[in-house]
Each structure stands twice: as structure tokens, then as C-alpha cells.
Amino acid sequence: MKIKLTKGELKKQRDALKQYARYLPTLQLKKQQLQIEIIRQNSLLAEKLLALELKRKAFEPWAGVLADQGVKIGSLVKLLRVNRDTKNIAGVDVPVLSSVDFEVLEYDLFLAPLWVDAAVEACKTLVSLQQEIIVVQRGVQVLRQELRVTTQRVNLFEKVKIPEAEEAIRLIKIYIGDQMANAVGRSKIAKRKIEEAELEEALV
């Protein structure tokens, strides 16, 4: 690290150190918030995956009965749109699922079995849950990426910037102290020479 051994540089390094010391706690807090939110989102994801597995098992009998009746549920329920929103977590926009839009094709209410309505709703619930899982997984990815960046910045401040500034301040202070000591020494020598010269003149 190349630094100027001047009072101006000393002020610059002290100002930088103050800025690093002020900014570091904010970064550390953000890192902590992100870590907590990632744990929370992973827990939510585990819950949703378990719920999806249970829904799938519950839907299997419907699928079997529908197949026996020659009804294809996929031809009745069509996914139209997945509507997402965002929420701000520690300064990061994380996607959240707001709603899922479906198109339910018309079917003959008289010819179709009575339980087709229930099967359609079960299918919509299953697909909605799948989409929610996708959005939560994406949110975890966003949070993990932000955590990586924030951790890198924390490490940069803690392990590089702050130690560099502290070392620069130490070196400059030593140099300036030596210069002042030398100046005092030179001043004393000069003063002594002047006094000796004045004494010689007085004796003459």
C-alpha cells in the first residue's frame, strides 16, 4: 500500500477510518437480517414442500377416478397467469406470490360426475402450491446472492480497509513524529550555534 506521509494524508486516512467504522455495523446488521430471513424462508419452503406432497397424495384418488371416467383434468383446468409481488427485506426486493389465475373450461354439469367440481378445485390448489414453491425458491436464491455480496463487503471492511487505514495512520504518525523530533533537534542546534556566535562577538 503506497501512502503519502503527510498531514493531509493523515486526515484523509482518519476520515476514511471513521467512515468504515460507521458503515460496518450497518453491513453486519444487514448480513444478520439476511441470514435470519434465509432460515425463515427455508423453513417456509420445507412446509410448502410437505404440504405439496400431502396434496399430491390426496389428489391421487381423484386422478384415478377421473381416468376411469374418461375425464382429463388437465383439459379442464388451464394455468393462465402467476401474479407476483415483491417485499423488501434488508434492502432487497424478494418475490412473493400474490395470486394464481386459472381458466376452467366449461363442462356439462349434467353429464359430468358430481365430484368433478371438487377435483377441479383440488387441482387448482395443487398447481397454486407448486407455483408458490417456485417463487419461494427464487426468493431464497435472491437472498443468498445478496448475503454473498454483503459478506464480501463485511470481510473487505473488517480484514482489508480498516486494517489498512489503521496501519497508514500509524506509519504517518510515526513519520510526522520523527520529522517533528528532527525539527526540534535542528532548531536546538541552530539556536546553540547562534548563541555561540553571539558569545564570540561579545568576547571580541
Buried (B, 14 or more C-beta within 10 A) or exposed (E): EEBEBEEEBBEBBBEBBEEBEEEBEEBBEBBEBBBEBBEEBBEBBEEBBEBBEEBEEEBEEBBEBBEEEEBEBEEBBEBEEBEBEEEEBBEBEBBBBEEBEBEEEEBEEEEBEEEBEEBBEBBBBBBBBBBBBBBBBBBBEBBEEBBEEBBEBBEBBBEEBBEBBEEBBEBBEEBBEEEEEEEEEEEEEEEEEEEEEEEEEEEE
